[in-house]
């Protein structure tokens, strides 16, 4: 993982840098916000920025957004400076790491924020066959197309191929073609010169140049506009790109891996994807099976996620009971591995003791297949709140309380656990961020204290 430290490397901040390097991160350094922006524009990319809280983090995040540079920011500062921590989170920092640094906390933040946990975990023969083919083609220079449903782990497979390739020590750069607006994707890929368009305040190196010598992942390439596909085809064929507003082509040396959750042959028939580009990308196709078609991997992955989130949340080890295992294996997992991960994260937090019981398993469709007659999605969440209450130390019982009261306590306890981070809390609760915000507005209107980002209720 590529980490950029922004700020002075003296003292405790320098110690955090050393811990990150010891944990396998490739660390670069910038003294100031402007220095960090200059490095990012020049193609010295980063997967994560760790920024001194004394710097203007709000200005940095605003500049990153204005220039469409997508990289998460973590703030670091003296642990007692709670006001600075709150301001950093409100400005858009993903996490706040108190100093002096703790090695385990640094490692947890690197994994949780930069998503550095990319190990392939499998046992099922169907997945083993895909990995065998990946091992065979990884050392080559061939372009690879990875297909499969959403949530099957296409990016994880792409990173695996990169690690097994001859380019493993060079950059791995990922571009989500579905997440970037159509009018900005060309600049994101190929870069631009100063003044090339409104908002181009400085020369910006694109992802092709940033990945030079390494691997470029074009995630969900089926979302790319057909007009831009022509320029992409030329870049792959000729190994050179044209910056937006540039006067001459720039040579690049990259390997391209693309992913799609659509049938690209069907997209070709529809006229939304170029056939010649498909031929160029699809030299080798790695088709990842859906989780429901690799049943031997369900419990293996569930155990992995249970260990991961028990360690991350310091809850102590959690063992999945046989009854809970039957529920996990019997579910269809339309959202695949990503859906299973979210389910196990919730289960770890909602388990009162050292085991994960059926009552802690809230499935993605809202059901809880425990011994409760006809449970609705709402009732399932309420019943699980009994386990959550034990975890939170609140000791509240369910009998005699209204559904709304128990739901409110579950939501606010989870928000406390996440230090007010709305996105994390919504993921754990299995609800949309919009639903969570509406609930919190309702509680605020009713006079109930709601933790702000970076905070927890004092009674928690």
C-alpha positions as CSV (number, residue, x, y, z in Angstrom):
1,X,0.0,0.0,0.0
2,X,1.2,3.5,-0.9
3,X,1.0,5.9,2.1
4,X,1.7,9.6,2.0
5,X,2.6,11.3,5.3
6,X,1.7,15.0,5.2
7,X,3.4,17.1,7.9
8,X,6.7,17.2,9.9
9,X,8.3,13.8,10.4
10,X,9.7,14.8,13.7
11,X,8.6,13.2,17.0
12,X,5.5,11.1,17.3
13,X,4.3,11.7,13.7
14,X,7.6,10.3,12.5
15,X,7.1,7.2,14.8
16,X,3.7,6.6,13.1
17,X,5.5,6.7,9.7
18,X,8.0,4.0,10.9
19,X,5.2,1.8,12.2
20,X,3.4,2.1,8.9
21,X,6.6,1.1,7.0
22,X,7.1,-1.8,9.4
23,X,3.6,-3.0,8.5
24,X,4.4,-3.1,4.8
25,X,3.4,0.3,3.6
26,X,5.4,2.2,1.0
27,X,5.7,5.6,2.6
28,X,6.2,9.0,0.8
29,X,6.4,12.4,2.5
30,X,5.2,15.9,1.9
31,X,5.8,18.8,4.3
32,X,2.6,20.7,3.5
33,X,-0.8,20.5,2.0
34,X,0.4,22.2,-1.2
35,X,3.4,19.8,-1.3
36,X,1.0,16.8,-1.1
37,X,-1.2,18.2,-3.9
38,X,1.9,18.8,-6.1
39,X,3.1,15.3,-5.6
40,X,-0.4,13.8,-6.4
41,X,-0.7,16.0,-9.5
42,X,2.7,14.7,-10.7
43,X,1.6,11.1,-10.5
44,X,3.3,10.2,-7.3
45,X,0.0,8.5,-6.2
46,X,-1.1,7.3,-2.8
47,X,-3.7,4.9,-1.5
48,X,-4.0,6.9,1.8
49,X,-3.0,10.3,3.1
50,X,-2.0,10.5,6.8
51,X,-2.1,14.2,7.7
52,X,-1.0,16.2,10.7
53,X,-4.2,17.5,12.3
54,X,-2.4,20.9,12.7
55,X,-2.5,21.4,9.0
56,X,-5.5,22.7,7.1
57,X,-7.2,19.4,6.5
58,X,-10.4,21.1,5.3
59,X,-8.5,22.9,2.6
60,X,-6.7,19.7,1.5
61,X,-10.0,17.8,1.2
62,X,-11.6,20.6,-0.7
63,X,-8.7,20.8,-3.1
64,X,-8.7,17.0,-3.6
65,X,-12.5,17.2,-4.4
66,X,-12.1,20.2,-6.7
67,X,-9.3,18.4,-8.7
68,X,-11.1,15.0,-8.6
69,X,-8.2,13.3,-6.9
70,X,-9.7,10.3,-5.1
71,X,-7.7,9.3,-2.0
72,X,-8.9,8.9,1.6
73,X,-7.5,11.1,4.4
74,X,-6.7,10.1,7.9
75,X,-5.9,12.8,10.5
76,X,-3.2,12.3,13.2
77,X,-2.7,14.4,16.3
78,X,-2.1,14.4,20.1
79,X,-4.8,12.2,21.6
80,X,-6.0,14.8,24.0
81,X,-6.8,17.3,21.3
82,X,-10.5,16.2,20.9
83,X,-11.6,19.5,19.2
84,X,-9.0,19.1,16.4
85,X,-10.1,15.5,16.0
86,X,-13.8,16.5,15.6
87,X,-13.0,19.3,13.2
88,X,-10.9,16.9,11.0
89,X,-13.7,14.3,10.9
90,X,-16.3,17.0,10.0
91,X,-14.0,18.3,7.3
92,X,-14.1,14.8,5.7
93,X,-11.2,12.8,7.2
94,X,-12.1,9.1,7.3
95,X,-10.5,8.5,10.7
96,X,-8.6,10.2,13.5
97,X,-5.5,8.4,14.9
98,X,-4.3,9.7,18.3
99,X,-0.6,10.2,19.0
100,X,1.6,8.7,20.4
101,X,0.9,6.0,17.9
102,X,-0.1,2.4,18.8
103,X,1.2,-0.2,16.2
104,X,-2.1,-2.2,16.3
105,X,-4.2,0.9,15.8
106,X,-2.0,2.1,12.9
107,X,-2.4,-1.4,11.3
108,X,-6.1,-1.4,11.8
109,X,-6.6,2.0,10.2
110,X,-4.4,1.1,7.3
111,X,-6.5,-2.0,6.7
112,X,-10.0,-0.4,7.4
113,X,-9.5,2.8,5.5
114,X,-7.2,1.9,2.6
115,X,-8.8,-1.6,2.3
116,X,-5.4,-3.3,2.2
117,X,-6.8,-6.7,3.1
118,X,-6.7,-8.3,-0.3
119,X,-5.9,-11.9,0.5
120,X,-7.7,-14.5,-1.6
121,X,-9.6,-16.8,0.8
122,X,-11.0,-19.9,-0.8
123,X,-11.5,-23.7,-0.5
124,X,-14.3,-24.5,-3.0
125,X,-13.1,-26.3,-6.2
126,X,-14.9,-23.8,-8.4
127,X,-12.9,-20.9,-7.0
128,X,-9.7,-23.0,-6.9
129,X,-9.9,-23.5,-10.7
130,X,-10.1,-19.7,-11.3
131,X,-7.1,-19.1,-9.0
132,X,-5.2,-21.9,-10.9
133,X,-5.8,-20.0,-14.2
134,X,-4.8,-16.7,-12.6
135,X,-1.5,-18.2,-11.3
136,X,-0.9,-19.5,-14.9
137,X,-1.4,-16.2,-16.7
138,X,-0.2,-13.7,-14.0
139,X,3.5,-13.7,-15.1
140,X,2.6,-12.9,-18.7
141,X,1.9,-9.4,-20.1
142,X,-1.6,-10.3,-21.4
143,X,-4.5,-8.1,-20.7
144,X,-7.1,-9.8,-18.5
145,X,-10.8,-9.4,-18.2
146,X,-12.3,-10.4,-14.8
147,X,-16.1,-10.9,-14.8
148,X,-18.6,-11.9,-12.2
149,X,-21.5,-10.5,-10.2
150,X,-21.2,-7.5,-8.0
151,X,-19.4,-8.3,-4.7
152,X,-17.7,-11.5,-5.9
153,X,-14.2,-10.0,-5.4
154,X,-13.1,-8.9,-8.8
155,X,-10.8,-6.2,-7.5
156,X,-9.3,-8.7,-5.0
157,X,-8.5,-11.0,-7.9
158,X,-7.0,-8.2,-9.9
159,X,-4.7,-7.4,-7.0
160,X,-3.8,-11.0,-6.7
161,X,-2.8,-11.2,-10.3
162,X,-0.6,-8.1,-9.9
163,X,1.1,-9.6,-6.9
164,X,1.9,-12.7,-8.9
165,X,3.1,-10.8,-11.9
166,X,6.6,-9.5,-12.9
167,X,5.3,-6.0,-12.1
168,X,4.5,-6.8,-8.5
169,X,7.0,-4.2,-7.2
170,X,5.6,-1.4,-9.4
171,X,2.3,0.5,-8.8
172,X,-1.1,-1.0,-8.9
173,X,-3.6,1.8,-9.8
174,X,-7.4,1.3,-9.8
175,X,-10.0,3.5,-11.5
176,X,-13.7,2.9,-10.9
177,X,-15.2,3.8,-14.2
178,X,-18.7,3.8,-12.7
179,X,-17.9,6.2,-9.9
180,X,-16.4,9.0,-12.0
181,X,-18.7,11.3,-14.1
182,X,-18.4,10.8,-17.8
183,X,-17.0,14.3,-18.5
184,X,-14.2,13.8,-16.0
185,X,-13.2,10.2,-16.7
186,X,-10.9,11.1,-19.7
187,X,-8.9,13.5,-17.5
188,X,-8.8,10.9,-14.7
189,X,-7.3,8.3,-17.1
190,X,-5.1,10.4,-19.3
191,X,-4.4,13.5,-17.3
192,X,-4.6,17.1,-18.4
193,X,-2.6,20.3,-18.9
194,X,-3.1,23.5,-17.0
195,X,-6.0,25.4,-18.5
196,X,-7.3,22.5,-20.6
197,X,-10.8,23.1,-19.3
198,X,-12.5,25.0,-16.5
199,X,-11.1,23.9,-13.2
200,X,-7.8,22.6,-14.6
201,X,-5.7,24.8,-12.4
202,X,-2.5,22.8,-12.8
203,X,-1.0,20.0,-14.9
204,X,-2.4,16.7,-13.6
205,X,-0.9,13.3,-14.4
206,X,-3.5,10.7,-15.1
207,X,-3.9,7.1,-14.0
208,X,-2.1,5.7,-17.0
209,X,1.1,7.6,-16.2
210,X,0.7,7.0,-12.5
211,X,0.6,3.2,-13.2
212,X,3.6,3.4,-15.5
213,X,5.7,0.2,-15.1
214,X,2.8,-1.5,-13.2
215,X,-0.8,-2.5,-13.5
216,X,-3.9,-0.4,-14.3
217,X,-7.2,-1.8,-13.2
218,X,-10.2,-0.4,-15.1
219,X,-13.0,-1.4,-12.7
220,X,-16.5,-1.8,-14.2
221,X,-15.3,-0.8,-17.6
222,X,-18.8,-1.4,-19.1
223,X,-19.8,1.9,-17.6
224,X,-17.3,3.8,-19.9
225,X,-18.9,5.9,-22.6
226,X,-18.3,4.4,-26.1
227,X,-16.6,7.6,-27.4
228,X,-13.9,7.4,-24.7
229,X,-13.5,3.7,-25.4
230,X,-11.9,4.6,-28.8
231,X,-9.2,6.6,-27.0
232,X,-8.7,3.8,-24.5
233,X,-8.2,1.3,-27.3
234,X,-5.5,3.5,-28.9
235,X,-3.7,3.8,-25.6
236,X,-3.6,0.1,-25.1
237,X,-2.6,-0.7,-28.6
238,X,0.0,2.1,-29.1
239,X,1.2,2.2,-25.4
240,X,0.9,6.0,-25.5
241,X,-1.6,8.5,-24.3
242,X,-2.6,12.1,-25.0
243,X,-3.3,14.3,-22.0
244,X,-6.4,16.5,-22.3
245,X,-5.0,19.8,-23.8
246,X,-1.6,18.2,-24.4
247,X,0.5,18.9,-27.5
248,X,2.3,15.6,-27.8
249,X,1.7,11.9,-26.8
250,X,3.3,10.4,-23.7
251,X,4.7,6.8,-23.8
252,X,3.5,4.5,-21.0
253,X,4.3,0.9,-20.1
254,X,1.4,-0.8,-18.3
255,X,-0.6,-4.0,-18.0
256,X,-4.3,-3.5,-18.2
257,X,-6.8,-5.5,-16.2
258,X,-10.5,-4.7,-16.6
259,X,-13.5,-5.9,-14.6
260,X,-17.2,-6.0,-15.4
261,X,-20.4,-7.3,-13.8
262,X,-22.1,-7.2,-17.2
263,X,-22.0,-9.5,-20.2
264,X,-19.8,-7.5,-22.5
265,X,-20.7,-9.6,-25.6
266,X,-24.3,-8.5,-25.0
267,X,-23.1,-4.9,-24.6
268,X,-21.4,-5.2,-28.0
269,X,-24.6,-6.3,-29.5
270,X,-26.4,-3.4,-28.0
271,X,-23.8,-1.0,-29.4
272,X,-22.7,0.3,-26.0
273,X,-19.3,-1.4,-26.0
274,X,-16.7,-1.6,-28.8
275,X,-16.0,-5.1,-30.1
276,X,-12.4,-4.3,-30.9
277,X,-11.8,-3.1,-27.4
278,X,-13.4,-6.3,-26.0
279,X,-11.0,-8.4,-28.1
280,X,-8.1,-6.3,-26.9
281,X,-9.1,-6.7,-23.2
282,X,-10.4,-10.3,-23.2
283,X,-7.1,-12.1,-24.0
284,X,-7.8,-14.1,-20.8
285,X,-11.1,-14.2,-19.0
286,X,-11.2,-14.9,-15.3
287,X,-14.9,-15.6,-14.4
288,X,-15.4,-15.5,-10.7
289,X,-18.3,-17.7,-9.5
290,X,-21.0,-16.3,-7.3
291,X,-20.7,-17.1,-3.6
292,X,-23.8,-19.3,-3.7
293,X,-22.1,-21.4,-6.4
294,X,-19.0,-21.9,-4.1
295,X,-20.6,-23.1,-0.9
296,X,-17.4,-24.5,0.6
297,X,-16.1,-20.9,0.9
298,X,-19.1,-19.5,2.9
299,X,-18.0,-20.7,6.3
300,X,-14.3,-20.1,5.6
301,X,-15.0,-16.5,4.7
302,X,-17.5,-16.1,7.6
303,X,-14.8,-17.3,10.1
304,X,-12.3,-14.9,8.5
305,X,-14.6,-11.9,8.8
306,X,-15.6,-12.8,12.3
307,X,-11.9,-12.8,13.4
308,X,-11.2,-9.6,11.4
309,X,-14.0,-7.6,13.0
310,X,-13.6,-9.1,16.5
311,X,-10.0,-7.9,16.4
312,X,-10.8,-4.5,14.9
313,X,-13.5,-3.8,17.5
314,X,-11.7,-5.4,20.4
315,X,-14.6,-7.6,21.3
316,X,-12.6,-10.8,22.0
317,X,-12.7,-13.9,19.8
318,X,-16.0,-15.0,18.4
319,X,-16.9,-18.5,17.4
320,X,-19.8,-19.2,15.0
321,X,-22.2,-21.8,16.5
322,X,-23.3,-24.7,14.4
323,X,-26.9,-23.3,14.3
324,X,-25.6,-20.0,13.0
325,X,-23.4,-21.8,10.4
326,X,-26.5,-23.5,9.0
327,X,-28.2,-20.1,8.5
328,X,-25.2,-18.7,6.7
329,X,-24.8,-21.8,4.4
330,X,-28.5,-21.9,3.6
331,X,-28.8,-18.2,2.4
332,X,-28.6,-17.2,-1.3
333,X,-26.1,-14.3,-0.9
334,X,-27.2,-12.2,-3.9
335,X,-24.6,-9.6,-2.8
336,X,-21.9,-12.2,-2.6
337,X,-18.8,-11.8,-0.5
338,X,-19.4,-8.1,0.2
339,X,-22.8,-9.0,1.6
340,X,-21.5,-11.8,3.8
341,X,-18.8,-9.4,5.2
342,X,-21.4,-6.8,6.2
343,X,-23.5,-9.6,7.8
344,X,-20.6,-10.9,9.9
345,X,-19.5,-7.4,10.9
346,X,-23.0,-6.8,12.4
347,X,-23.0,-10.3,14.0
348,X,-19.7,-9.6,15.8
349,X,-21.1,-6.4,17.2
350,X,-24.4,-7.8,18.2
351,X,-23.1,-10.9,19.9
352,X,-23.1,-10.6,23.7
353,X,-20.7,-13.4,24.4
354,X,-17.8,-15.3,22.9
355,X,-20.1,-17.1,20.4
356,X,-22.1,-15.9,17.4
357,X,-25.6,-17.3,17.9
358,X,-28.5,-17.4,15.3
359,X,-30.0,-14.3,17.1
360,X,-27.0,-12.2,16.0
361,X,-27.4,-13.2,12.3
362,X,-29.5,-10.5,10.6
363,X,-29.5,-11.5,6.9
364,X,-29.3,-8.9,4.1
365,X,-33.0,-9.2,3.4
366,X,-33.8,-8.1,6.9
367,X,-34.8,-11.6,8.1
368,X,-33.5,-13.4,11.2
369,X,-34.1,-17.1,10.9
370,X,-34.2,-17.7,14.6
371,X,-37.0,-19.4,16.7
372,X,-39.4,-16.4,16.5
373,X,-42.8,-16.9,14.8
374,X,-42.9,-14.9,11.5
375,X,-40.3,-12.3,12.3
376,X,-40.5,-9.1,10.2
377,X,-37.3,-7.2,9.3
378,X,-38.1,-4.7,12.0
379,X,-38.7,-7.3,14.7
380,X,-35.5,-9.1,13.7
381,X,-33.5,-6.0,14.4
382,X,-35.3,-5.4,17.7
383,X,-34.7,-9.0,18.9
384,X,-31.0,-8.7,18.0
385,X,-30.8,-5.5,20.1
386,X,-30.9,-7.7,23.2
387,X,-27.4,-9.0,22.3
388,X,-26.3,-5.5,21.3
389,X,-27.4,-4.1,24.7
390,X,-25.1,-6.6,26.4
391,X,-22.2,-5.6,24.2
392,X,-22.7,-1.9,24.8
393,X,-23.0,-2.5,28.5
394,X,-26.3,-0.8,28.7
395,X,-28.2,-3.7,30.3
396,X,-31.5,-2.6,28.9
397,X,-34.2,-5.2,28.7
398,X,-36.8,-5.5,26.0
399,X,-40.0,-6.4,27.9
400,X,-42.2,-3.4,28.4
401,X,-40.4,-1.2,25.9
402,X,-41.7,0.0,22.6
403,X,-40.3,-1.0,19.2
404,X,-39.3,2.6,18.5
405,X,-37.4,2.9,21.8
406,X,-35.4,-0.3,21.2
407,X,-34.7,0.7,17.6
408,X,-33.5,4.1,18.8
409,X,-31.1,2.6,21.4
410,X,-29.7,0.2,18.8
411,X,-29.0,3.0,16.3
412,X,-27.5,5.3,18.8
413,X,-25.3,2.6,20.5
414,X,-24.0,1.7,17.1
415,X,-23.3,5.3,16.3
416,X,-21.4,5.7,19.6
417,X,-19.4,2.6,18.7
418,X,-18.4,4.3,15.4
419,X,-17.6,7.6,17.1
420,X,-20.4,9.3,15.1
421,X,-19.3,8.1,11.7
422,X,-22.7,7.9,9.8
423,X,-21.4,5.7,6.9
424,X,-19.8,3.1,9.2
425,X,-22.9,2.9,11.4
426,X,-25.3,2.5,8.4
427,X,-23.2,-0.3,7.1
428,X,-23.2,-2.1,10.4
429,X,-26.9,-1.6,10.9
430,X,-27.7,-2.8,7.3
431,X,-29.7,0.4,6.4
432,X,-29.1,3.1,3.9
433,X,-27.3,6.3,4.9
434,X,-30.4,8.3,4.0
435,X,-32.5,6.2,6.4
436,X,-30.0,6.7,9.2
437,X,-29.9,10.4,8.7
438,X,-33.7,10.6,8.7
439,X,-33.8,8.7,12.0
440,X,-31.1,10.9,13.5
441,X,-33.0,14.0,12.5
442,X,-36.1,12.6,14.1
443,X,-34.3,12.0,17.3
444,X,-32.7,15.4,17.3
445,X,-36.2,17.0,16.8
446,X,-37.4,14.9,19.8
447,X,-34.6,16.3,22.0
448,X,-32.6,13.1,22.1
449,X,-28.8,13.7,22.1
450,X,-27.2,12.4,18.9
451,X,-23.3,12.1,18.7
452,X,-21.6,14.3,16.1
453,X,-18.9,12.9,13.8
454,X,-15.8,12.2,16.0
455,X,-17.9,12.0,19.2
456,X,-19.8,9.6,21.4
457,X,-22.4,10.3,24.0
458,X,-20.8,10.8,27.4
459,X,-23.0,8.1,28.9
460,X,-21.7,5.5,26.4
